[in-house]
Amino acid sequence: MKMQISSCSLSPAVKSRLTAAGFHFLSELRGLSPSHICAEAGVSQQEALQVLQAVRGGASMRGGTSGGGEVGGASVGPPPSLTALQLLQEEQSQRSIFSFCSQLDATLGGGLPVGKTTEICGAPGTGKTQLCLQLAVDVQVPVCFGGLGGQVVVVDTEGSFLLQRVQDIAGAVVKHCSLLVEDDEQRVAMTTFSVETILSNIFLVRCHDYVELLAELHLLPDFLSEHPRARLLVIDSVAFPFRLHFDELSQRTRLLNGLAQQLIAMATSHNVAMVITNQMTTRLRGGQSQLVPALGESWGHAPTIRLLLQWAGTQRLATIFKSPGHPGATVQYQITSDGFRDADQSEQPPSKRPRTHTVQSAAGQKDSNQSAAGQRDSNQSAAGQRDSNQSAAVQRDGNQSAAGQRDSNQSAAGQRDSNQSAAGQRDGNQSAAGQRECS
Ligand SMILES: Nc1ncnc2c1ncn2[C@@H]1O[C@H](COP(=O)(O)OP(=O)(O)OP(=O)(O)O)[C@@H](O)[C@H]1O
């Protein structure tokens, strides 16, 4: 049944403006952007956001971002009763997205989990965006290679999505999989697994401020319902739009809390991995300054897993500093022309290589001296094996030399925001194709 605008719980002023603009049912507002609603009805952006919430929540919203109704597309009613055993089985059936850094995946029990929220924090240039781009490609690896065969939505708030870089990473992954082909199923899968299809399965959304980001998050549940193959949602970064334009920190905290609820609900109800990046900020404690993730301590409770990327001298280190299921651990990684990879092991001191969590096969670990891309480590008896729970099947080469095959004819097939014609363009400071000098 259609819900009349007059009977929803928006403020009387907003309702009368909507009605005066010719809207009578909430369903008539579905699919409109906040700026469209602002222009049509003469309401503020904040009010337009509330209207969109009402549209999504079937008008049961009582104001605010978490007032009830629906959150992130998931109905907030009495929770279905599940036994602990059912929950365990559900949890065990959840897959992970591997990162092509086998040490990191092993530490995380197989990679970044679907159905959960993972935050990647780090100073500029540590590789947050590179890891996101790597995951956006990896999530598409066909199932017969141990991947998820999924699609990805990338919400870019910083303008750091570089098409050329994605092409490089995608080219390396395609080449990697082609070297693993062992049977007909994989051969057939490789006929459609190409750089072009990878790009066409990345849906890019550019958000310029927090209002656009919040609006997008209201639209995403519908988008995810229409794209059931989506297994990953990346927000790079959540910090950038929220570190500007906020005089009142309590308002920011309220909005962030609502956003966190939406992400968690979307992750579980649509079975996607939420990967968000966060910047670092300086905090003074005891007269000393230290670098901590931005957005405050209360935001820190939102993600299930928090990963910190940092420099230690010339080494890049990834530290799990929050995870309910894994002990904190630090591993080395590197960023190569092919993407996010295990650190060059020849540079790795033995003490820096925690290998205690070997849930994941070490298929991804290849001696960096192995130049032949197709070589398999004889200890890895099943380098190409297809363990459906083991997403690392394809990760055996951290150093494949073949940089991405670039198809210069490929347009940004997955882009659905018409404003994003320059999807890969960064701001002027970032024009050097992601290659920033990090001293
Ligand atoms: N093609 C490439 N080959 C090797 N390294 C690369 C390549 N492209 C980017 N990098 C490395 O990736 C790093 C930049 O990573 P990234 O853009 O992910 O940083 P970030 O953590 O997202 O930073 P910011 O917060 O500023 O967005 C730089 O150290 C750069 O050297």
The ligand as an SDF file (V2000), in Angstrom:
LIG
                    3D

 31 33  0  0  0  0  0  0  0  0999 V2000
   52.2410    1.4020   -9.7150 N   0  0  0  0  0  0  0  0  0  0  0  0
   52.7700    1.4020   -8.4950 C   0  0  0  0  0  0  0  0  0  0  0  0
   53.8620    0.6710   -8.2350 N   0  0  0  0  0  0  0  0  0  0  0  0
   54.4000    0.6500   -7.0060 C   0  0  0  0  0  0  0  0  0  0  0  0
   53.9170    1.3440   -5.9550 N   0  0  0  0  0  0  0  0  0  0  0  0
   52.8330    2.1010   -6.1660 C   0  0  0  0  0  0  0  0  0  0  0  0
   52.1960    2.1630   -7.4430 C   0  0  0  0  0  0  0  0  0  0  0  0
   51.1380    2.9860   -7.3420 N   0  0  0  0  0  0  0  0  0  0  0  0
   51.1210    3.4210   -6.0570 C   0  0  0  0  0  0  0  0  0  0  0  0
   52.1460    2.9010   -5.3620 N   0  0  0  0  0  0  0  0  0  0  0  0
   52.4880    3.1540   -3.9700 C   0  0  0  0  0  0  0  0  0  0  0  0
   51.2990    3.2190   -3.2180 O   0  0  0  0  0  0  0  0  0  0  0  0
   51.4410    4.1870   -2.2030 C   0  0  0  0  0  0  0  0  0  0  0  0
   50.2290    5.0960   -2.2040 C   0  0  0  0  0  0  0  0  0  0  0  0
   49.2360    4.3320   -1.7050 O   0  0  0  0  0  0  0  0  0  0  0  0
   47.7690    4.8980   -1.4910 P   0  0  0  0  0  0  0  0  0  0  0  0
   47.3810    5.8610   -2.5320 O   0  0  0  0  0  0  0  0  0  0  0  0
   46.9430    3.6790   -1.3020 O   0  0  0  0  0  0  0  0  0  0  0  0
   47.9380    5.6570   -0.1240 O   0  0  0  0  0  0  0  0  0  0  0  0
   46.8160    6.0100    0.9230 P   0  0  0  0  0  0  0  0  0  0  0  0
   47.1860    5.3400    2.1840 O   0  0  0  0  0  0  0  0  0  0  0  0
   45.4740    5.7270    0.3780 O   0  0  0  0  0  0  0  0  0  0  0  0
   47.0660    7.5660    1.0670 O   0  0  0  0  0  0  0  0  0  0  0  0
   45.9940    8.7600    1.1910 P   0  0  0  0  0  0  0  0  0  0  0  0
   45.5060    8.7370    2.6000 O   0  0  0  0  0  0  0  0  0  0  0  0
   46.7970    9.9780    0.8940 O   0  0  0  0  0  0  0  0  0  0  0  0
   44.9270    8.5040    0.1730 O   0  0  0  0  0  0  0  0  0  0  0  0
   52.6900    4.9570   -2.4510 C   0  0  0  0  0  0  0  0  0  0  0  0
   53.6300    4.5130   -1.4870 O   0  0  0  0  0  0  0  0  0  0  0  0
   53.1150    4.5160   -3.8230 C   0  0  0  0  0  0  0  0  0  0  0  0
   54.4860    4.4170   -3.8780 O   0  0  0  0  0  0  0  0  0  0  0  0
  1  2  1  0
  2  3  1  0
  2  7  2  0
  3  4  2  0
  4  5  1  0
  5  6  2  0
  6  7  1  0
  6 10  1  0
  7  8  1  0
  8  9  2  0
  9 10  1  0
 10 11  1  0
 11 12  1  0
 11 30  1  0
 12 13  1  0
 13 14  1  0
 13 28  1  0
 14 15  1  0
 15 16  1  0
 16 17  2  0
 16 18  1  0
 16 19  1  0
 19 20  1  0
 20 21  2  0
 20 22  1  0
 20 23  1  0
 23 24  1  0
 24 25  2  0
 24 26  1  0
 24 27  1  0
 28 29  1  0
 28 30  1  0
 30 31  1  0
M  END
$$$$
